[in-house]
Amino acid sequence: MPVLVMKFGGTSVATLDRIRRAAKRVGVEVAKGYDVIVIVSAMSGETNKLVGFVNETSPLYDAREYDAIVSSGENVTAGLMALTLQEMDVPARSWQGWQVPVRTTDAHSAARIEEIPTDNITAKFGEGMKVAVVAGFQGISPQGRITTLGRGGSDTTAVAFAAAFGAERCDIYTDVDGVYTTDPRVESKARKLDKISFEEMLELASLGAKVLQTRSVELAMRYKVKLRVLSSFEEQSDDAGTLVCDEEEIMESNVVAGVAFSRDEAKMTLVSVADRPGIAATIFTALSEGGVNVDMIVQNIAEEGRTDMTWSCPVDQVIRAEKAMEKAHEEGVINYQELIADKAVAKVSVVGIGMRSHTGVAAKMFKVLSDEGINIKVITTSEIKISVLIDRKYMELAVQALHDAFGLDKAA
């Protein structure tokens, strides 16, 4: 039988009624002749509650016990989903990560999947089981301990299973009905895309779009897993949602596929740093060791042997960055005049594979922002992306103006 992977996020299984609704969708696919692997998240809010229990019990917790506790939410959902399917006369069985087994690294709370042997589940399919309900987000370490994959890890679990089992498709059910040209809450004219390339989706996910977890898109692109994003709460047709696929499968597309944004950014500038070989490595090694996720980087032209170094990072990591630089300064590793933090910026990006073959996208983007009186603080580009840092108060205006300028409310 062909295999289909279906993943249901926390809002899709938040109540018993929603679990029944999800189970009915699974039943439809079973009736079409699929063996189905269902990946489930914890019921909405459960993981946060469990994390709260851990922090209240032990602020400096043992990461191995943290994983044992927070993974239990998915186990509950998997069992309830299996029972619901059984009540519908669909042969189903729940599976925890260690039972598959989902073999991972031993980086607790941030493990990476290394292998998913297919023998156990395939054998049960051969015995008549039609649905394997697998607890997402979790696996087992080489030491035999439960591990978790980090927040959003159920998406990664789903894609990894689709790759391991050679699934026909991996359907991600969520609270939105597909991937949009931008967030409809910011731009009312945002349009749902029928198809989007892996590369575009990866850029959008990494730039702030919350529809899919970045690691899951990376995995799908590597193993050529067709992803479909669709809503748990709407009636579905065969072409519902958005298909994330190879660029070659998209006949026509706009030059720009979407506008992404990240509201909670900060711009930090190290003023008057000694300009010498290795200084950038020294600065960003210190930031990395301090747990700072650096994104955009700009180095000014040196004057009299001194230069300024600017970078962006999440606004909640500013204090970490400041401490890392202060420590490096005190140890004499980095000599600088001052560190300036601007906590009121946002990142706005345009993304599209059409940029490879069309010129003038950057010029158009900058002209649009200029016409709206929006000053650009930092610019960074890739082959299919242009990102800018601007004052946060202009973020929604910038998104709306760019969405209009690139005609994203209209199909190609």
VMD Tcl script that draws the C-alpha trace (Angstrom):
set ca {
  {0.00 0.00 0.00}
  {1.20 3.57 -0.62}
  {2.11 5.48 2.55}
  {0.79 8.92 3.46}
  {2.08 10.99 6.40}
  {-0.38 13.35 8.12}
  {0.76 15.74 10.85}
  {-1.65 17.50 13.21}
  {-0.43 20.50 15.21}
  {-1.47 21.48 18.72}
  {-4.49 23.56 17.72}
  {-5.72 20.71 15.49}
  {-5.85 18.32 18.48}
  {-6.61 20.86 21.23}
  {-9.85 19.12 22.35}
  {-11.45 15.71 22.04}
  {-13.82 17.13 19.42}
  {-10.88 18.33 17.36}
  {-9.17 14.97 17.71}
  {-12.37 13.34 16.38}
  {-12.39 15.78 13.46}
  {-8.74 14.97 12.70}
  {-9.44 11.24 12.98}
  {-12.22 11.56 10.38}
  {-9.72 13.11 7.97}
  {-7.39 10.17 8.58}
  {-10.27 7.78 7.94}
  {-10.90 9.40 4.55}
  {-7.30 8.72 3.50}
  {-7.44 5.13 4.77}
  {-10.56 4.62 2.64}
  {-8.56 5.78 -0.40}
  {-6.18 2.85 0.14}
  {-3.31 4.47 2.05}
  {-1.38 3.11 5.00}
  {-1.22 6.25 7.11}
  {1.40 7.48 9.57}
  {-0.12 10.20 11.74}
  {2.30 12.50 13.61}
  {0.70 14.40 16.49}
  {1.72 17.35 18.64}
  {0.68 17.85 22.25}
  {-2.77 19.35 22.78}
  {-2.58 23.16 22.50}
  {-1.07 24.72 25.63}
  {0.06 21.42 27.18}
  {3.77 21.77 26.37}
  {3.88 25.28 27.84}
  {2.19 23.96 30.99}
  {4.73 21.15 31.32}
  {7.65 23.52 30.75}
  {6.19 25.74 33.49}
  {6.10 22.78 35.89}
  {9.77 22.03 35.14}
  {10.89 25.64 35.68}
  {8.92 25.92 38.92}
  {10.32 22.63 40.24}
  {13.95 23.07 39.18}
  {15.13 26.33 37.54}
  {18.53 24.72 36.82}
  {16.95 21.52 35.56}
  {18.52 18.32 34.28}
  {17.88 18.39 30.51}
  {17.32 14.63 30.45}
  {14.43 14.92 32.91}
  {13.12 17.98 31.06}
  {12.78 15.85 27.92}
  {11.08 13.03 29.83}
  {8.47 15.49 31.13}
  {7.74 17.71 28.12}
  {7.53 14.77 25.69}
  {4.59 13.32 27.63}
  {2.10 15.73 26.02}
  {2.54 14.07 22.62}
  {2.14 10.62 24.18}
  {-1.30 11.57 25.50}
  {-2.43 12.89 22.11}
  {-1.14 9.80 20.29}
  {-3.05 7.48 22.61}
  {-6.27 9.49 22.34}
  {-6.02 9.62 18.54}
  {-5.47 5.85 18.33}
  {-8.46 5.19 20.59}
  {-10.63 7.54 18.52}
  {-9.67 5.75 15.30}
  {-10.36 2.37 16.89}
  {-13.84 3.62 17.82}
  {-14.31 4.36 14.10}
  {-13.31 0.74 13.29}
  {-9.99 1.90 11.81}
  {-7.13 -0.42 12.94}
  {-4.75 1.99 14.67}
  {-1.98 1.84 17.24}
  {-0.05 4.60 19.04}
  {3.75 4.69 18.93}
  {6.13 6.62 21.16}
  {9.50 7.67 19.79}
  {11.42 4.88 21.54}
  {9.06 2.22 20.15}
  {9.68 3.04 16.47}
  {12.56 3.76 17.33}
  {13.34 7.36 16.29}
  {17.10 7.40 16.86}
  {18.53 10.85 17.65}
  {21.65 12.55 18.94}
  {21.95 13.02 22.70}
  {21.57 16.83 22.60}
  {18.64 16.92 25.00}
  {15.89 19.46 24.16}
  {17.61 20.10 20.80}
  {18.26 16.61 19.43}
  {18.55 15.84 15.72}
  {17.12 12.76 14.06}
  {19.80 10.33 12.86}
  {17.77 7.30 11.76}
  {14.18 6.00 11.59}
  {14.18 2.22 10.99}
  {10.98 1.23 9.17}
  {10.85 -2.46 10.16}
  {8.56 -2.29 13.20}
  {5.82 -0.13 11.70}
  {6.03 -1.84 8.29}
  {5.58 -5.23 9.98}
  {2.45 -3.98 11.76}
  {1.07 -2.60 8.48}
  {1.60 -6.10 7.07}
  {-0.44 -7.55 9.96}
  {-3.41 -5.31 9.19}
  {-2.75 -2.09 11.08}
  {-3.88 0.83 8.87}
  {-2.76 3.80 10.97}
  {0.39 4.30 13.06}
  {-0.14 7.28 15.37}
  {3.34 8.50 16.29}
  {4.11 10.98 19.05}
  {5.98 13.82 17.36}
  {8.84 15.92 18.73}
  {10.59 13.00 20.46}
  {13.11 10.24 19.99}
  {15.66 8.14 21.84}
  {19.34 8.87 22.44}
  {22.22 6.41 22.00}
  {22.10 6.06 25.82}
  {18.45 4.97 25.71}
  {17.05 8.23 27.14}
  {14.04 10.09 25.75}
  {15.05 13.15 23.72}
  {13.09 16.06 22.23}
  {13.77 17.93 19.01}
  {13.08 21.51 20.10}
  {9.94 23.55 19.61}
  {8.23 22.84 16.31}
  {9.91 19.45 16.22}
  {6.73 17.60 15.22}
  {7.00 19.12 11.72}
  {10.52 17.72 11.49}
  {9.30 14.34 12.76}
  {6.64 14.23 10.04}
  {9.03 15.03 7.20}
  {11.61 12.55 8.53}
  {8.99 9.77 8.55}
  {7.87 10.69 5.03}
  {11.48 10.44 3.85}
  {12.16 7.17 5.69}
  {8.99 5.45 4.41}
  {9.08 6.91 0.89}
  {5.67 8.47 1.49}
  {3.66 9.77 -1.44}
  {3.18 13.06 0.40}
  {3.42 14.68 3.83}
  {0.33 16.69 4.79}
  {0.80 19.27 7.55}
  {-2.53 20.19 9.14}
  {-2.52 23.48 11.01}
  {-4.76 26.44 11.87}
  {-4.18 28.17 8.52}
  {-5.30 26.93 5.10}
  {-1.94 27.26 3.36}
  {1.08 29.48 2.78}
  {0.22 33.12 2.04}
  {2.15 35.86 0.23}
  {2.40 37.54 3.65}
  {0.57 37.46 6.98}
  {-3.13 38.22 6.26}
  {-3.34 39.94 9.65}
  {-0.93 42.60 8.38}
  {-2.02 42.77 4.71}
  {-5.68 42.00 4.01}
  {-4.90 41.42 0.31}
  {-2.50 38.55 1.07}
  {-3.13 35.63 -1.29}
  {-2.85 31.90 -0.64}
  {-0.26 30.25 -2.86}
  {-1.16 27.01 -4.66}
  {2.51 26.02 -4.88}
  {5.80 27.32 -3.51}
  {9.34 26.03 -4.00}
  {11.35 24.45 -1.19}
  {13.90 27.25 -1.39}
  {11.29 30.00 -1.13}
  {9.57 28.27 1.78}
  {12.90 27.78 3.55}
  {13.69 31.48 3.25}
  {10.20 32.52 4.38}
  {10.33 30.13 7.35}
  {13.75 31.36 8.43}
  {12.70 35.00 8.04}
  {9.70 34.89 10.33}
  {6.87 33.02 8.60}
  {5.41 30.69 11.25}
  {3.67 28.17 8.99}
  {6.45 25.55 8.88}
  {9.47 24.92 11.07}
  {12.75 25.68 9.25}
  {14.38 22.29 9.91}
  {11.37 20.47 8.47}
  {11.67 22.41 5.19}
  {15.42 21.74 5.02}
  {14.74 18.03 5.44}
  {11.95 18.04 2.84}
  {14.21 19.78 0.33}
  {17.08 17.35 0.93}
  {14.94 14.22 0.51}
  {12.48 15.66 -2.06}
  {9.47 15.11 0.20}
  {6.33 16.76 -1.16}
  {4.79 18.86 1.62}
  {1.22 20.10 1.67}
  {0.11 22.71 4.20}
  {-3.63 22.83 4.85}
  {-6.24 23.68 7.46}
  {-7.69 21.27 10.00}
  {-10.85 23.35 10.21}
  {-12.06 23.55 6.61}
  {-13.47 21.03 4.18}
  {-10.71 19.81 1.88}
  {-10.56 19.14 -1.83}
  {-7.73 17.22 -3.51}
  {-5.98 20.50 -4.43}
  {-6.53 22.27 -1.09}
  {-3.77 24.06 0.79}
  {-0.31 24.90 -0.52}
  {2.08 22.35 -2.03}
  {5.76 22.85 -1.18}
  {7.71 21.18 -3.96}
  {10.64 21.33 -6.37}
  {11.06 24.49 -8.42}
  {10.64 22.42 -11.60}
  {7.04 21.57 -10.63}
  {6.01 25.23 -10.69}
  {5.14 26.35 -14.22}
  {4.67 30.08 -13.60}
  {5.44 32.20 -10.56}
  {5.80 35.87 -9.69}
  {9.31 37.30 -9.42}
  {8.62 37.74 -5.70}
  {6.69 34.95 -3.96}
  {6.17 36.61 -0.60}
  {7.02 39.28 1.95}
  {8.23 38.04 5.33}
  {8.86 40.02 8.48}
  {10.25 39.60 11.97}
  {9.05 42.12 14.51}
  {11.32 41.46 17.49}
  {14.75 42.31 16.12}
  {17.60 44.39 17.51}
  {20.49 46.15 15.79}
  {23.79 46.23 17.67}
  {26.90 48.18 16.74}
  {30.36 47.76 18.17}
  {31.92 51.20 17.73}
  {35.61 51.73 16.92}
  {37.00 48.21 16.94}
  {40.63 47.61 16.05}
  {40.62 46.59 12.36}
  {42.95 43.60 12.20}
  {42.91 40.11 10.68}
  {40.66 37.81 12.70}
  {38.67 40.50 14.50}
  {35.36 39.37 12.96}
  {36.05 35.77 13.98}
  {36.85 36.90 17.53}
  {33.66 38.98 17.84}
  {31.29 36.39 16.47}
  {32.93 33.50 18.31}
  {32.32 35.37 21.57}
  {28.68 36.01 20.58}
  {28.19 32.37 19.60}
  {29.62 31.15 22.89}
  {27.27 33.59 24.62}
  {24.26 31.96 22.96}
  {23.50 34.84 20.57}
  {21.90 34.03 17.20}
  {23.39 36.60 14.82}
  {21.63 37.28 11.52}
  {22.63 40.31 9.42}
  {26.23 41.56 9.58}
  {27.75 44.79 8.25}
  {31.32 46.04 8.67}
  {32.11 49.68 7.94}
  {35.14 50.89 5.98}
  {38.11 51.22 8.31}
  {39.54 54.65 9.20}
  {42.90 55.00 10.93}
  {42.94 51.33 11.83}
  {39.48 51.34 13.47}
  {36.11 50.10 12.18}
  {32.50 49.63 13.30}
  {30.84 46.21 13.30}
  {27.02 45.97 13.13}
  {24.80 42.90 13.47}
  {21.19 42.02 14.13}
  {19.85 39.47 16.62}
  {16.57 38.69 18.41}
  {15.72 41.50 20.81}
  {15.57 39.09 23.76}
  {19.25 38.24 23.21}
  {20.58 41.80 23.54}
  {21.59 41.31 27.19}
  {23.48 38.12 26.27}
  {25.31 39.99 23.52}
  {26.19 42.85 25.85}
  {27.57 40.45 28.46}
  {29.57 38.54 25.85}
  {31.18 41.76 24.55}
  {31.85 43.10 28.06}
  {33.56 39.84 28.99}
  {35.69 39.89 25.83}
  {36.60 43.54 26.50}
  {37.59 42.84 30.11}
  {39.74 39.90 29.00}
  {41.48 42.15 26.46}
  {40.34 40.03 23.52}
  {38.29 42.80 21.86}
  {39.08 46.50 22.15}
  {36.18 48.83 21.34}
  {34.83 52.25 22.29}
  {31.15 51.43 22.97}
  {28.34 49.01 22.16}
  {25.10 50.60 20.91}
  {21.84 48.60 20.91}
  {18.76 49.67 18.99}
  {15.87 47.52 20.25}
  {13.15 49.12 18.11}
  {13.81 47.63 14.66}
  {12.11 45.05 12.47}
  {13.31 42.93 9.56}
  {11.33 42.95 6.32}
  {12.25 40.64 3.44}
  {11.11 39.89 -0.09}
  {11.63 36.32 -1.32}
  {11.34 34.77 -4.76}
  {13.14 32.32 -7.05}
  {12.33 34.73 -9.90}
  {15.06 37.05 -8.61}
  {17.63 34.77 -10.22}
  {16.52 35.76 -13.69}
  {15.09 39.26 -13.14}
  {17.06 42.42 -12.40}
  {15.87 45.49 -10.56}
  {14.15 43.82 -7.59}
  {16.44 45.51 -5.04}
  {16.11 48.89 -6.76}
  {12.32 48.58 -6.76}
  {12.22 47.52 -3.11}
  {14.41 50.42 -2.00}
  {12.41 52.92 -4.09}
  {9.13 51.73 -2.56}
  {10.49 52.15 0.96}
  {11.95 55.55 0.08}
  {8.59 56.74 -1.30}
  {6.99 55.81 2.03}
  {9.65 57.76 3.96}
  {11.13 54.59 5.48}
  {14.86 54.64 6.18}
  {16.88 51.46 5.70}
  {19.38 50.71 8.48}
  {20.95 47.43 7.26}
  {20.67 45.44 4.01}
  {21.51 41.81 3.31}
  {20.87 39.71 0.21}
  {21.02 36.16 -1.10}
  {20.25 34.70 -4.50}
  {16.49 34.70 -3.84}
  {16.09 37.11 -0.90}
  {16.56 40.76 0.06}
  {16.22 41.74 3.71}
  {16.30 45.15 5.35}
  {16.24 46.41 8.91}
  {13.92 49.37 9.47}
  {12.32 51.15 12.42}
  {9.72 48.80 13.92}
  {6.97 51.44 13.80}
  {7.10 51.33 9.97}
  {7.00 47.53 9.65}
  {3.33 47.10 8.69}
  {3.48 50.03 6.27}
  {6.57 48.51 4.61}
  {4.96 45.07 4.26}
  {1.78 46.52 2.75}
  {3.66 48.81 0.35}
  {5.95 46.01 -0.89}
  {3.04 43.59 -1.25}
  {1.26 46.11 -3.48}
  {4.37 47.11 -5.46}
  {5.20 43.52 -6.42}
  {1.57 42.67 -7.27}
  {1.41 39.78 -4.84}
  {-2.39 39.94 -4.61}
  {-2.49 38.65 -8.21}
  {-1.46 35.21 -9.48}
  {1.33 34.97 -12.06}
}
mol new
graphics top color blue
foreach p $ca { graphics top sphere $p radius 0.5 }
foreach p [lrange $ca 0 end-1] q [lrange $ca 1 end] { graphics top cylinder $p $q radius 0.2 }
display resetview
